[in-house]
Every structure is written in structure tokens, then in C-alpha cells.
Amino acid sequence: MSEGGHVLRARAMDRTGSELLSPSVGEFMPTVNEGELLASGQSIGTIDVLGVRRELIVPAGVEGRVSERIGGGQVRVPVEYGEALLSISTTSMASLSEADSPETADPDGALAFTAPMSGRFYGRPSPSEPPFVSAGDIVQRGQTVGLLEVMKTFNRLVYQGDALPDAAKVEKVVPNEGDDVVRGDIILALRSLAES
């Protein structure tokens, strides 16, 4: 039996990041591992409370890399109310943004939006719907440009990054529908609007 998702509470840890806390007593079944990048709205797994499973969602404003996960590599971890399920580090986010964020690739304004994690790329919400973006489109900061399937969970790819302009023209969608990509692979080849 499955019910709707539960947005988790976050507890700040100094200035280095935050912890995501269990909403109740139960068995936590994680779908993320140490070292993975998380963003708000992403699922981290489910919690089973007396046979009822609820999806656990990263709260708004929380992003970073999983620095620690309760239970190590266990598939099912008994947890108590308020126990830290994950520790998320933001200390490496500045260097991560530089590494993951697209950089100007050449002097004539070419840019690239890269995959923040490994997974299977989908450029449309479903096979019968139009793509999120196509060559020639203008993308805006915060716009969904695709989906990455990671362990049967679909994560939205959102156009963002410190090295990116607020808007850019899509030159090419690099992966094909259903292609496997790894973190850092180019998803969109872009051109600055100033150079278009």
C-alpha cells in the first residue's frame, strides 16, 4: 500500500549543510547514496509505517551533496521520529557549481548545460507529449529542460547555474531519448542570446 509523499523537515548543521529528519517511526528505504547531489523536490526514498509507504521529499531551499546516510548500505533501516536520515553538505557547493555548471566553451559564446548526476535522459514528460525544449528554443532560468531517471525515480532537470545566463538559445539537445548519461555530460549545447 502506498500513500502520497511527505516533505521532510530539515535541521541546519552549523554552516556546513543540513540533516533531513524522519517524519515518524518506521523503516526507511533509501534510493540515494552518499556522494549524490540532491535538490528540493527530489525523492530520497520511502518510509514504511505499519505497512503504509510514503515517499520522502527534499524540502524547498535544501540542496547539496549527501555526505552521510543512516544505515550505510542497508536497504531497510529502522528509524525513530526526528532521527537524521541524511546529512547534506553544502560546503562543496561552490566548487560543485563551478564543476557542474556550464562554462563558456569557446570565445564566440558557446555554452553547455550539463547533467548534475548520472541517469537515463528523457526529453519529454511522456512519449505522446512534445519535448521540454528543442533546438532553436530560448530557455529561461528555472525552466524544466528534461528528466533524469535514477533508480526508477524521475528527477527534473532545471536550467540553472551560476555560470549560465538567465536565458540562452538551445543549439542542440545532445542525448537522444532514453540515452544513459553520466554526471558532467552535456545535455544542452547553448548559445548566449547576446551572440545570437
Summary of the structure (lengths in Angstrom):
residues: 196
radius of gyration: 18.1
end to end distance: 52.2
largest distance: 59.2
contacts: 594
relative contact order: 0.17
helix: 4%
strand: 47%
